[in-house]
Amino acid sequence: MWFKRDEPNLLLSETFKLAGGSVIGRDHRKAGRNNQDAYAWGSSGDVIVAAVSDGCGSSPHSEVGAWITARLIVEFVVNRIQRFAVDDMNRAIADPTFWEKIRQDMLAQLRVLANAMGTSLTQMVTDYFLATIVGFVITPKATVVFSHGDGIYMVNGMISPINPLTGNAPLYLAYGLTGTDLPVELKFTLHGVVDTSTIGTLLIGTDGVTELFEVSDRMLPGRREPVGDIVQFYDDHYFANPFAISRRLNIINGLFVPEPGLLHDDSTLIVARRKKE
């Protein structure tokens, strides 16, 4: 986890709490693979940015790209949005031009890293940097969910899956470095801009989080207790302990008992909740 708090008593950090967590999927654990998901968030001035990232399952080291992608997108959005006056931030985050500049910033940095790691740019990108992104930006007046690839998000309890644009194959941002011939244009997708004053809760997740809905009525491995609804992650104790969400996900996936876990895929989520008055 990465959490950047540059100044005390910021407007939005005083308004919203954030928490996140991740767990390796049952199938990856059995295969001896790493957790290929990652997450990050940051705040500065009048903006909060958060992102989850899911590395390509067929790539040998895509957890590297997932961590770098999540960190970079947060840093680039925070830095670029601060160039705008507060009243202009809502227009900026709704502007596709803003997000195309972010995409180009990301590609430029990933290119530098990939070129430094090996002689074949395509091989380095394929092995290390193919990862999806789902994130949100909160400014004082506007909030937007953005994505590049698949995943899930919830705004005030309303579930919205983000499906791949091409069958079951996500369009990874790093394809922009390899010249891959694709049927659609590579760009960020914006999932609506809403008034921040209407936001009570937010959740973003990698595609593995969808399994949490399917197993909510099942018993936890080794316990006589149901998994429970995903809204449990808005409870106070998940914001009080930075490891609480990951621990709960580990319990759901049987990491502390010999019984098999309930989540086949790596699962990562970030939740935001307006602070109670």
Secondary structure in CASP SS format (residue, H / E / C, confidence):
PFRMAT SS
TARGET T0000
AUTHOR 0000-0000-0000
METHOD secondary structure of the structure
MODEL  1
M C 1.00
W C 1.00
F E 1.00
K E 1.00
R E 1.00
D C 1.00
E C 1.00
P C 1.00
N C 1.00
L C 1.00
L C 1.00
L C 1.00
S C 1.00
E C 1.00
T C 1.00
F E 1.00
K E 1.00
L E 1.00
A E 1.00
G E 1.00
G E 1.00
S E 1.00
V E 1.00
I C 1.00
G C 1.00
R H 1.00
D H 1.00
H H 1.00
R H 1.00
K H 1.00
A C 1.00
G C 1.00
R C 1.00
N C 1.00
N C 1.00
Q C 1.00
D E 1.00
A E 1.00
Y E 1.00
A E 1.00
W E 1.00
G E 1.00
S E 1.00
S E 1.00
G C 1.00
D C 1.00
V E 1.00
I E 1.00
V E 1.00
A E 1.00
A E 1.00
V E 1.00
S E 1.00
D E 1.00
G E 1.00
C C 1.00
G C 1.00
S C 1.00
S C 1.00
P C 1.00
H C 1.00
S H 1.00
E H 1.00
V H 1.00
G H 1.00
A H 1.00
W H 1.00
I H 1.00
T H 1.00
A H 1.00
R H 1.00
L H 1.00
I H 1.00
V H 1.00
E H 1.00
F H 1.00
V H 1.00
V H 1.00
N H 1.00
R H 1.00
I H 1.00
Q C 1.00
R C 1.00
F C 1.00
A C 1.00
V H 1.00
D H 1.00
D H 1.00
M H 1.00
N H 1.00
R H 1.00
A H 1.00
I H 1.00
A C 1.00
D C 1.00
P H 1.00
T H 1.00
F H 1.00
W H 1.00
E H 1.00
K H 1.00
I H 1.00
R H 1.00
Q H 1.00
D H 1.00
M H 1.00
L H 1.00
A H 1.00
Q H 1.00
L H 1.00
R H 1.00
V H 1.00
L H 1.00
A H 1.00
N H 1.00
A H 1.00
M H 1.00
G C 1.00
T C 1.00
S C 1.00
L H 1.00
T H 1.00
Q H 1.00
M H 1.00
V H 1.00
T H 1.00
D H 1.00
Y H 1.00
F H 1.00
L C 1.00
A E 1.00
T E 1.00
I E 1.00
V E 1.00
G E 1.00
F E 1.00
V E 1.00
I E 1.00
T C 1.00
P C 1.00
K C 1.00
A E 1.00
T E 1.00
V E 1.00
V E 1.00
F E 1.00
S E 1.00
H E 1.00
G C 1.00
D C 1.00
G E 1.00
I E 1.00
Y E 1.00
M E 1.00
V E 1.00
N C 1.00
G C 1.00
M E 1.00
I E 1.00
S E 1.00
P E 1.00
I E 1.00
N C 1.00
P C 1.00
L C 1.00
T E 1.00
G C 1.00
N C 1.00
A E 1.00
P C 1.00
L C 1.00
Y C 1.00
L H 1.00
A H 1.00
Y H 1.00
G H 1.00
L H 1.00
T C 1.00
G C 1.00
T C 1.00
D C 1.00
L C 1.00
P C 1.00
V C 1.00
E C 1.00
L C 1.00
K C 1.00
F C 1.00
T E 1.00
L E 1.00
H E 1.00
G E 1.00
V E 1.00
V E 1.00
D E 1.00
T H 1.00
S H 1.00
T H 1.00
I C 1.00
G C 1.00
T E 1.00
L E 1.00
L E 1.00
I E 1.00
G E 1.00
T C 1.00
D H 1.00
G H 1.00
V H 1.00
T H 1.00
E H 1.00
L H 1.00
F H 1.00
E H 1.00
V C 1.00
S C 1.00
D C 1.00
R C 1.00
M E 1.00
L C 1.00
P C 1.00
G C 1.00
R C 1.00
R C 1.00
E C 1.00
P E 1.00
V C 1.00
G C 1.00
D C 1.00
I H 1.00
V H 1.00
Q H 1.00
F H 1.00
Y H 1.00
D C 1.00
D H 1.00
H H 1.00
Y H 1.00
F H 1.00
A H 1.00
N C 1.00
P C 1.00
F C 1.00
A H 1.00
I H 1.00
S H 1.00
R H 1.00
R H 1.00
L H 1.00
N H 1.00
I H 1.00
I H 1.00
N C 1.00
G C 1.00
L C 1.00
F C 1.00
V C 1.00
P C 1.00
E C 1.00
P C 1.00
G C 1.00
L C 1.00
L C 1.00
H C 1.00
D C 1.00
D C 1.00
S E 1.00
T E 1.00
L E 1.00
I E 1.00
V E 1.00
A E 1.00
R E 1.00
R E 1.00
K C 1.00
K C 1.00
E C 1.00
END
